[in-house]
Amino acid sequence: MVQAYILIQTEVGRSASVARAVAALPGVTRADDVTGPYDVIVRAEATDVDQLGRMVVAEVQRIDGITRTLTCPVVNLG
């Protein structure tokens, strides 16, 4: 199982609707509106890196109002 944080920038005023839409996607375990350089932070999981990439490109990035994403896979160092 691969887990990742997806950092999302949205159009002005769209963070709440983007967070709701992303939260409804399969594989998303949490989606929160935040302040700072990103507007929404998502925790997601997939069976492997390829499936995670497909989810981000084919599903997350297609949501109306998203301008940019940054995917940060979780690593277990200990």
N, C-alpha and C positions, 0 to 999 in steps of 0.2 A: 504494500500500500504506500502510495506517495501522497504526501500532504504539502500544501503550499499556501502562502498568503498572496493574494492578488490585490495590488494597490491600483486604485482606479481614479482617474481624473474625469470630471464630468463637465458638461456645459453649466453655466451659472444657473442656479435654482433647480437643478435636476438630480441632486444627490439622493434625496429621499425616494424618488420614483425609481432611480437606478438600483438603489439598495434593495428595494422590494422585488424588483424584477430578477436581480441576481440571486436573491435568497430563495427564489422558487425553482432554481435550476437543480437538476440532479447532481449530486456530488458536492454541493455547497453546504457546509455545516454551519456557517455564520456569515452575516453581512452587516457591517456597522457603518453608519455615517460618522465621519470624523472631521476635525478641522486640521488645517495645515496644508502642505503641498499636495496632498491627496484628499479626495472627498469621500471615498468609500474604501474600506478594507474588508476583504473577503477571506475566509478560511475555507479551503476546498480540499477534497481528497479524490484520488483516482487509483486505479489498479496499477498503472505504470506511468512513466513520464510521457509516453506517446499519447495516452488517453487524456492526460492532463493538458497537453498542448492542444489536442483537438477540442477539448471543452473550452479552453480560453479563446481560441481562434474562431471556432464554429458557433459558439453559443454566447459567451460573455461579450466578446467584442462586437457582436451584432446588435446588442441592446441599444436602443435609441437614447442618445444623450451622453454616451461614453465618448471621450475624446482621446484617451490614452490609458494603457494598462502596463503594469510591471509585475511579472510573476516571480515570486521568491520561493523556491522549493525549500522545505524544512529539511535540515540535515541532523542526524543523531550522532553526536561526537563522543558519546560515552556509553 
